[in-house]
Amino acid sequence: MQEITLTNENLEIRVNYHGAELRSIKRKDSDVEYLWNADPKFWGRSSPVLFPFVGSVKDKVYRHEGKEYPMNQHGFARDKDFTLISQSEDTVWFGLSSDEETYKAYPFRFRLEIGYTLVEDGVSVMWRVKNTDDKEMYFSIGAHPAFFCPLKEGEKQSDCYLRFQDGEGNVLEKFCNTVFGQGGLVTTQKKEYVLTEGILPIAEDLFDGDALVIENHQVQRVALLDGDKKEYLAVEFDAPLVGIWSPPKKHVPFVCIEPWYGRCDSEAFDGELKDREWGNILKPGAEFEAVYRIKVK
């Protein structure tokens, strides 16, 4: 599969045309790789974009204007080949336009553009969603980057920690998680996690119930810490939700930190596409833009 490589003095990243997916973030001085290697034994992706849905729709079908449409988890963009829009020394942009195939599954004309800018201490990931239709468009978009955890040799995932901060950089005393249920859907239940200096240990059972779903802008920065509580990677974002995930009950060596503009349906949801919680609306000709940042030490 064709890839683009960007390098600077400190880092090298690789991005694949398929899904416009980030496939590597590596330090040049130490050759340390931060991004999961897509080993299909555990999870065959590294950092897919989630569009035009984040998570699952109830019964794998959504409704729009009285018609039902089948839809797999996380939409279809991650499985499409993008085209190269532009490339410079530190930035690359990819694009995907709707076609007849996508229109059958998702009845809107759109243009999705994904960009990556390499900076001194990491990479900025940029999204543009354009409504090229003559009607309002309903969509969700999210990130799903997986990072090695543990990063150090000799450590286990359960030796590591997560640290949560708000948009001002203050560590959180607690956060509220929306609990997952069956079929990739959330419940109406909430679970509170109490933190010490913003830190949550990655206990062996932390992901047994699937992803943590943190809503309402509670968190704007999530960091991974090694066994010495030393930060080695952080994801910063303005998104209203973030998911934290590792495959349930498998203790695999990665953790996903996922900024979301949207999420899966709840078990109680019974509405149409326009009624989905945390969904986004674009008027004809309008654009949506967002960015999140991955920083490495």
KEKE-3310 file (N, C-alpha, C; in steps of 0.2 Angstrom, whole numbers, plus 5000, padded with zeros to 4 digits):
npx = (5004:5003:5012:5015:5029:5035:5047:5057:5069:5068:5058:5049:5035:5023:5011:4997:4989:4977:4963:4968:4977:4986:5001:5013:5023:5038:5053:5068:5081:5081:5074:5062:5046:5029:5016:5004:5007:4998:4996:4987:4984:4980:4974:4970:4973:4980:4977:4964:4952:4936:4921:4907:4901:4903:4907:4894:4878:4862:4856:4863:4858:4853:4841:4834:4824:4813:4818:4828:4845:4858:4873:4890:4900:4908:4908:4913:4924:4937:4940:4942:4951:4961:4964:4979:4981:4990:5007:5020:5036:5033:5019:5005:4991:4976:4962:4944:4930:4912:4903:4894:4893:4895:4884:4873:4874:4875:4866:4871:4880:4897:4914:4928:4943:4959:4972:4990:5002:5019:5027:5038:5038:5029:5013:5001:4984:4972:4956:4944:4927:4916:4900:4894:4882:4864:4857:4854:4867:4870:4882:4895:4912:4928:4943:4955:4967:4980:4991:5007:5007:5013:5027:5040:5052:5050:5040:5022:5005:4997:5006:5006:4999:4986:4984:4973:4968:4960:4954:4962:4973:4973:4974:4962:4951:4941:4931:4917:4911:4902:4893:4896:4886:4877:4881:4889:4884:4880:4874:4862:4868:4880:4897:4908:4925:4937:4952:4969:4979:4976:4978:4975:4977:4981:4972:4971:4958:4952:4947:4938:4924:4923:4926:4930:4920:4920:4911:4904:4915:4923:4936:4952:4964:4974:4986:4998:5007:5022:5028:5035:5027:5030:5027:5025:5018:5005:4988:4980:4965:4950:4938:4921:4920:4929:4936:4943:4952:4955:4957:4944:4947:4959:4972:4981:4996:4993:4985:4971:4967:4955:4948:4932:4919:4905:4896:4893:4876:4864:4857:4844:4840:4829:4827:4829:4843:4845:4843:4852:4863:4875:4878:4883:4878:4878:4875:4870:4885:4892:4907:4915:4928:4942:4954:4967:4980:4995:5007:5024:5037)
npy = (4994:5011:5024:5040:5048:5059:5069:5077:5085:5078:5068:5055:5051:5041:5039:5031:5029:5022:5024:5036:5034:5036:5028:5027:5034:5039:5041:5048:5048:5038:5027:5023:5017:5024:5022:5010:4994:4988:4974:4961:4950:4955:4968:4975:4988:5005:5019:5023:5034:5039:5040:5042:5040:5038:5024:5012:5010:5007:4990:4989:4997:5012:5026:5037:5050:5041:5030:5015:5011:5001:5000:4998:4997:5013:5018:5021:5027:5024:5013:5016:5021:5036:5051:5060:5077:5087:5090:5095:5099:5097:5094:5085:5082:5073:5067:5063:5060:5059:5046:5036:5023:5026:5035:5027:5020:5031:5044:5057:5070:5073:5080:5074:5079:5075:5080:5080:5087:5088:5092:5099:5091:5081:5077:5085:5082:5085:5089:5091:5093:5094:5099:5095:5094:5098:5099:5098:5090:5076:5070:5061:5062:5055:5050:5037:5033:5021:5017:5011:5003:4994:5005:5004:4991:4976:4980:4979:4982:4984:4990:5003:5020:5032:5050:5063:5079:5095:5108:5119:5114:5109:5096:5083:5079:5070:5060:5057:5042:5036:5021:5006:4995:4981:4975:4985:4997:5011:5013:5020:5021:5028:5029:5034:5039:5041:5051:5052:5066:5068:5055:5039:5022:5009:4997:4979:4975:4986:4989:4979:4980:4986:5001:5016:5030:5047:5061:5078:5088:5085:5081:5087:5083:5069:5058:5046:5036:5029:5015:5022:5033:5043:5054:5049:5051:5061:5066:5079:5089:5097:5091:5086:5074:5059:5044:5030:5015:4998:4982:4972:4962:4956:4961:4967:4975:4989:5005:5015:5032:5042:5056:5062:5068:5065:5049:5031:5024:5024:5011:5014:5022:5027:5035:5045:5048:5062:5064:5058:5057:5069:5071:5080:5094:5100:5114:5116:5117:5121:5120:5110:5110:5103:5099:5088:5084:5075:5072:5068:5061)
npz = (5000:4996:5003:5012:5018:5031:5038:5051:5062:5073:5072:5063:5052:5045:5033:5026:5010:5010:5018:5023:5033:5048:5051:5057:5070:5074:5084:5079:5085:5094:5088:5093:5092:5093:5088:5087:5078:5070:5070:5065:5074:5085:5083:5068:5064:5064:5066:5062:5054:5059:5051:5041:5054:5071:5081:5084:5076:5082:5081:5069:5059:5053:5052:5040:5035:5035:5029:5030:5033:5031:5042:5046:5060:5065:5052:5034:5029:5033:5026:5013:4999:4998:4989:4985:4990:4992:4996:5007:5015:5028:5029:5024:5014:5012:5002:5001:4991:4990:4982:4970:4976:4990:4992:4992:5004:5012:5012:5006:4998:4999:5005:5011:5020:5025:5035:5039:5050:5054:5068:5080:5092:5089:5081:5072:5068:5056:5051:5038:5034:5021:5015:5001:4995:4992:5003:5021:5030:5040:5052:5060:5067:5071:5080:5081:5086:5091:5103:5108:5123:5136:5133:5137:5138:5147:5155:5159:5153:5163:5172:5169:5167:5165:5163:5166:5160:5160:5148:5152:5157:5169:5181:5183:5196:5196:5184:5174:5167:5153:5153:5144:5135:5128:5111:5106:5110:5121:5138:5149:5161:5172:5178:5190:5191:5202:5204:5207:5208:5195:5189:5183:5186:5175:5177:5176:5173:5168:5155:5153:5152:5140:5130:5139:5139:5138:5141:5137:5136:5147:5148:5140:5137:5137:5144:5142:5154:5160:5170:5180:5182:5172:5159:5143:5131:5124:5120:5114:5112:5106:5106:5110:5116:5122:5119:5128:5125:5124:5118:5125:5140:5135:5136:5128:5120:5118:5119:5115:5112:5109:5102:5099:5089:5091:5094:5098:5096:5110:5120:5122:5111:5098:5087:5072:5060:5061:5075:5083:5097:5100:5087:5071:5061:5045:5034:5017:5007:5018:5029:5041:5053:5062:5074:5081:5092:5093:5105:5109:5119)
capx = (5000:5007:5013:5019:5034:5037:5052:5060:5075:5066:5053:5047:5029:5021:5003:4995:4984:4971:4960:4973:4978:4993:5004:5020:5026:5045:5058:5074:5087:5081:5071:5056:5039:5024:5010:5003:5009:4992:4997:4981:4983:4976:4969:4974:4973:4984:4974:4958:4947:4929:4917:4903:4899:4908:4904:4889:4871:4858:4854:4867:4854:4850:4835:4834:4818:4809:4821:4833:4851:4863:4879:4895:4903:4913:4907:4916:4930:4943:4941:4942:4957:4960:4969:4984:4979:4996:5012:5026:5041:5030:5012:5002:4983:4972:4955:4939:4924:4907:4902:4888:4893:4894:4878:4868:4875:4875:4863:4874:4887:4902:4921:4932:4950:4963:4979:4995:5008:5024:5029:5045:5037:5023:5010:4994:4980:4967:4950:4939:4921:4912:4894:4893:4875:4860:4852:4858:4870:4871:4888:4900:4919:4932:4949:4955:4974:4982:4998:5010:5007:5018:5032:5046:5053:5050:5034:5016:5001:4995:5011:5006:4994:4983:4983:4968:4968:4955:4957:4967:4979:4973:4973:4956:4950:4937:4927:4911:4911:4896:4895:4895:4881:4878:4880:4893:4880:4880:4868:4861:4872:4886:4902:4913:4932:4941:4959:4974:4983:4973:4980:4971:4980:4978:4971:4970:4951:4949:4943:4933:4917:4924:4929:4928:4917:4920:4907:4903:4921:4926:4943:4954:4971:4975:4993:5000:5013:5025:5028:5037:5023:5033:5023:5029:5014:4999:4984:4977:4960:4945:4932:4917:4920:4935:4935:4949:4950:4960:4952:4942:4950:4964:4978:4986:5000:4991:4979:4968:4965:4951:4944:4926:4913:4900:4898:4888:4869:4863:4853:4837:4839:4824:4826:4832:4849:4846:4841:4858:4866:4882:4879:4884:4874:4881:4871:4873:4890:4896:4912:4917:4935:4944:4961:4969:4988:4998:5014:5028:5043)
capy = (5000:5017:5028:5046:5049:5066:5069:5083:5083:5073:5062:5052:5049:5038:5040:5027:5032:5018:5027:5041:5032:5037:5021:5026:5039:5036:5045:5046:5047:5031:5022:5021:5018:5025:5020:5002:4992:4985:4967:4958:4946:4959:4973:4976:4995:5009:5025:5025:5040:5036:5044:5047:5038:5035:5019:5008:5012:5002:4985:4990:5000:5019:5028:5044:5052:5036:5024:5012:5010:4997:5004:4995:5002:5018:5021:5018:5031:5020:5007:5019:5024:5043:5054:5065:5083:5091:5088:5099:5096:5095:5093:5081:5082:5068:5069:5058:5062:5054:5043:5032:5018:5029:5038:5021:5019:5037:5048:5064:5072:5076:5080:5073:5080:5073:5082:5079:5092:5086:5097:5097:5086:5077:5078:5088:5079:5090:5086:5096:5090:5099:5097:5097:5093:5104:5098:5098:5084:5074:5066:5061:5061:5054:5047:5030:5031:5016:5019:5006:5003:4998:5007:5001:4984:4973:4982:4976:4987:4986:4994:5010:5025:5037:5056:5067:5086:5099:5113:5124:5110:5107:5089:5081:5075:5064:5060:5052:5038:5033:5014:5002:4989:4976:4977:4991:5003:5014:5012:5026:5021:5032:5027:5039:5037:5046:5051:5055:5070:5067:5049:5033:5016:5005:4990:4973:4975:4993:4989:4973:4982:4990:5008:5022:5035:5053:5066:5084:5092:5084:5080:5089:5081:5062:5056:5039:5037:5023:5013:5027:5039:5048:5054:5048:5053:5064:5068:5085:5090:5101:5087:5086:5067:5055:5037:5026:5008:4993:4976:4969:4956:4953:4963:4968:4980:4996:5009:5020:5038:5044:5062:5061:5072:5060:5042:5026:5025:5021:5006:5017:5026:5025:5040:5045:5051:5069:5064:5055:5061:5071:5072:5086:5096:5105:5116:5115:5122:5123:5116:5108:5109:5101:5096:5086:5084:5069:5074:5062:5063)
capz = (5000:4995:5009:5012:5024:5033:5043:5054:5065:5079:5071:5056:5052:5039:5032:5021:5006:5012:5024:5025:5040:5051:5052:5061:5073:5077:5086:5075:5089:5098:5084:5097:5088:5097:5086:5086:5072:5066:5070:5065:5079:5091:5080:5062:5062:5068:5068:5057:5055:5060:5047:5044:5060:5077:5085:5081:5076:5085:5077:5063:5054:5055:5048:5038:5032:5035:5026:5034:5029:5035:5043:5050:5065:5063:5045:5029:5026:5035:5021:5007:4996:4997:4984:4988:4988:4992:5001:5008:5019:5035:5029:5019:5014:5008:5001:4999:4989:4990:4975:4970:4981:4997:4992:4993:5011:5016:5006:5006:4995:5004:5003:5018:5019:5031:5035:5045:5050:5058:5072:5084:5097:5088:5074:5072:5064:5054:5047:5035:5031:5017:5013:4994:4994:4992:5009:5027:5031:5047:5052:5065:5065:5077:5079:5084:5086:5096:5105:5112:5131:5138:5129:5140:5139:5154:5158:5157:5152:5170:5176:5166:5170:5161:5166:5163:5161:5156:5143:5155:5159:5176:5182:5185:5202:5194:5178:5174:5161:5151:5153:5138:5136:5123:5104:5104:5112:5128:5142:5153:5167:5173:5183:5192:5192:5206:5202:5211:5204:5188:5187:5184:5185:5170:5180:5172:5172:5166:5149:5153:5150:5133:5130:5143:5135:5143:5137:5139:5137:5154:5147:5134:5136:5140:5143:5144:5158:5161:5177:5185:5181:5168:5153:5136:5125:5126:5115:5116:5108:5108:5105:5116:5119:5121:5121:5129:5123:5123:5117:5132:5142:5131:5139:5122:5122:5116:5122:5110:5115:5103:5102:5095:5088:5090:5097:5096:5099:5116:5120:5122:5105:5094:5082:5065:5060:5064:5082:5086:5102:5099:5080:5069:5056:5040:5029:5010:5006:5024:5031:5048:5053:5068:5074:5087:5092:5097:5107:5111:5123)
cpx = (5004:5006:5017:5023:5035:5042:5054:5066:5074:5062:5052:5040:5027:5013:5002:4989:4977:4969:4963:4975:4985:4995:5010:5021:5033:5050:5065:5080:5087:5077:5065:5050:5034:5017:5010:5004:5004:4993:4990:4979:4979:4971:4973:4974:4978:4981:4969:4954:4940:4924:4913:4899:4904:4904:4898:4882:4867:4855:4858:4863:4852:4845:4836:4828:4814:4812:4827:4839:4856:4870:4884:4897:4908:4913:4912:4923:4937:4945:4942:4949:4957:4965:4973:4982:4985:5001:5018:5031:5038:5023:5010:4994:4981:4965:4950:4933:4918:4906:4896:4887:4892:4887:4872:4868:4874:4872:4865:4880:4891:4909:4924:4939:4953:4970:4983:5000:5012:5027:5035:5043:5031:5020:5003:4990:4974:4962:4946:4933:4917:4906:4893:4886:4871:4855:4857:4861:4872:4877:4891:4907:4923:4938:4950:4963:4976:4989:5001:5010:5007:5023:5039:5047:5053:5043:5027:5011:4998:5000:5010:5000:4992:4982:4978:4968:4962:4958:4962:4973:4979:4971:4966:4956:4946:4934:4922:4911:4904:4897:4892:4890:4883:4878:4884:4889:4881:4874:4867:4864:4878:4891:4907:4920:4935:4948:4963:4979:4982:4975:4976:4976:4977:4977:4970:4963:4948:4945:4939:4926:4917:4927:4926:4926:4916:4917:4908:4910:4924:4934:4946:4961:4971:4982:4993:5007:5016:5025:5031:5033:5026:5029:5028:5025:5008:4995:4980:4971:4955:4938:4928:4917:4927:4933:4942:4948:4956:4955:4950:4945:4955:4971:4983:4990:4999:4985:4977:4966:4961:4946:4938:4922:4908:4901:4892:4881:4869:4858:4845:4835:4834:4823:4829:4839:4850:4845:4847:4861:4873:4883:4880:4880:4878:4876:4874:4879:4895:4902:4913:4925:4937:4951:4963:4977:4990:5005:5018:5034:5049)
cpy = (5006:5021:5035:5046:5056:5065:5076:5080:5078:5067:5061:5050:5046:5038:5036:5030:5028:5021:5033:5040:5033:5030:5021:5033:5037:5041:5043:5045:5040:5026:5020:5023:5019:5022:5012:5000:4988:4978:4964:4953:4949:4964:4976:4983:4999:5015:5027:5031:5036:5042:5040:5045:5036:5030:5015:5011:5006:4997:4985:4993:5007:5021:5036:5045:5046:5029:5022:5010:5006:5001:5000:5000:5006:5020:5018:5021:5027:5015:5010:5021:5032:5045:5059:5072:5088:5089:5093:5096:5094:5094:5089:5081:5077:5070:5063:5061:5057:5052:5039:5027:5021:5032:5033:5020:5025:5042:5056:5065:5076:5076:5079:5074:5079:5076:5081:5084:5089:5092:5094:5091:5081:5078:5081:5085:5083:5087:5092:5091:5095:5096:5100:5096:5099:5103:5098:5091:5083:5069:5066:5060:5060:5051:5041:5028:5026:5017:5013:5008:4996:5000:5004:4994:4982:4975:4979:4983:4989:4990:5002:5014:5029:5044:5060:5074:5089:5104:5118:5121:5108:5099:5088:5078:5069:5065:5055:5049:5035:5025:5010:4996:4984:4979:4983:4998:5005:5013:5019:5026:5025:5029:5032:5036:5043:5046:5054:5059:5069:5060:5043:5027:5012:4998:4985:4973:4981:4993:4983:4974:4986:4997:5012:5027:5041:5058:5073:5088:5091:5084:5083:5087:5074:5060:5049:5040:5030:5021:5017:5033:5044:5048:5053:5050:5056:5066:5074:5087:5095:5098:5087:5079:5064:5048:5034:5019:5004:4986:4973:4963:4952:4955:4964:4974:4987:4999:5014:5026:5042:5050:5061:5067:5068:5053:5037:5028:5022:5016:5008:5021:5023:5030:5040:5048:5058:5069:5061:5060:5063:5072:5079:5088:5101:5107:5116:5120:5123:5118:5115:5107:5107:5099:5093:5085:5078:5072:5068:5065:5059)
cpz = (5000:5001:5008:5019:5025:5038:5045:5058:5070:5077:5064:5057:5045:5039:5026:5017:5008:5018:5026:5032:5042:5053:5056:5064:5077:5078:5082:5079:5092:5094:5088:5093:5094:5095:5085:5079:5067:5065:5070:5070:5085:5088:5074:5059:5066:5071:5063:5059:5055:5057:5042:5051:5065:5081:5081:5081:5078:5080:5070:5058:5057:5050:5047:5033:5030:5032:5030:5029:5034:5036:5048:5055:5062:5056:5040:5027:5028:5030:5014:5005:4995:4992:4988:4985:4987:4997:5001:5012:5025:5035:5023:5020:5009:5007:4999:4997:4989:4982:4975:4975:4988:4997:4994:5001:5015:5011:5006:5002:4999:5001:5010:5016:5026:5030:5041:5044:5056:5062:5077:5088:5096:5081:5076:5066:5062:5050:5044:5032:5027:5014:5006:4991:4994:4998:5015:5027:5038:5047:5059:5063:5071:5075:5083:5084:5092:5097:5109:5120:5133:5132:5131:5140:5146:5158:5155:5156:5159:5174:5174:5169:5164:5166:5162:5165:5157:5151:5146:5158:5166:5176:5185:5192:5201:5187:5178:5167:5160:5149:5147:5140:5131:5116:5102:5106:5119:5131:5145:5159:5167:5178:5184:5193:5196:5205:5207:5207:5196:5185:5188:5182:5179:5172:5175:5169:5169:5160:5148:5150:5143:5135:5136:5138:5140:5139:5140:5141:5144:5153:5140:5133:5140:5138:5145:5148:5159:5168:5182:5185:5177:5161:5147:5130:5128:5119:5117:5110:5111:5108:5111:5120:5118:5123:5122:5129:5122:5122:5124:5133:5139:5133:5134:5124:5118:5119:5117:5114:5109:5104:5097:5095:5086:5094:5095:5099:5106:5115:5119:5116:5101:5088:5076:5066:5063:5072:5086:5091:5099:5091:5078:5062:5052:5035:5022:5009:5012:5025:5038:5048:5061:5068:5081:5087:5096:5099:5110:5115:5121)
residu = (MET:GLN:GLU:ILE:THR:LEU:THR:ASN:GLU:ASN:LEU:GLU:ILE:ARG:VAL:ASN:TYR:HIS:GLY:ALA:GLU:LEU:ARG:SER:ILE:LYS:ARG:LYS:ASP:SER:ASP:VAL:GLU:TYR:LEU:TRP:ASN:ALA:ASP:PRO:LYS:PHE:TRP:GLY:ARG:SER:SER:PRO:VAL:LEU:PHE:PRO:PHE:VAL:GLY:SER:VAL:LYS:ASP:LYS:VAL:TYR:ARG:HIS:GLU:GLY:LYS:GLU:TYR:PRO:MET:ASN:GLN:HIS:GLY:PHE:ALA:ARG:ASP:LYS:ASP:PHE:THR:LEU:ILE:SER:GLN:SER:GLU:ASP:THR:VAL:TRP:PHE:GLY:LEU:SER:SER:ASP:GLU:GLU:THR:TYR:LYS:ALA:TYR:PRO:PHE:ARG:PHE:ARG:LEU:GLU:ILE:GLY:TYR:THR:LEU:VAL:GLU:ASP:GLY:VAL:SER:VAL:MET:TRP:ARG:VAL:LYS:ASN:THR:ASP:ASP:LYS:GLU:MET:TYR:PHE:SER:ILE:GLY:ALA:HIS:PRO:ALA:PHE:PHE:CYS:PRO:LEU:LYS:GLU:GLY:GLU:LYS:GLN:SER:ASP:CYS:TYR:LEU:ARG:PHE:GLN:ASP:GLY:GLU:GLY:ASN:VAL:LEU:GLU:LYS:PHE:CYS:ASN:THR:VAL:PHE:GLY:GLN:GLY:GLY:LEU:VAL:THR:THR:GLN:LYS:LYS:GLU:TYR:VAL:LEU:THR:GLU:GLY:ILE:LEU:PRO:ILE:ALA:GLU:ASP:LEU:PHE:ASP:GLY:ASP:ALA:LEU:VAL:ILE:GLU:ASN:HIS:GLN:VAL:GLN:ARG:VAL:ALA:LEU:LEU:ASP:GLY:ASP:LYS:LYS:GLU:TYR:LEU:ALA:VAL:GLU:PHE:ASP:ALA:PRO:LEU:VAL:GLY:ILE:TRP:SER:PRO:PRO:LYS:LYS:HIS:VAL:PRO:PHE:VAL:CYS:ILE:GLU:PRO:TRP:TYR:GLY:ARG:CYS:ASP:SER:GLU:ALA:PHE:ASP:GLY:GLU:LEU:LYS:ASP:ARG:GLU:TRP:GLY:ASN:ILE:LEU:LYS:PRO:GLY:ALA:GLU:PHE:GLU:ALA:VAL:TYR:ARG:ILE:LYS:VAL:LYS)
# end
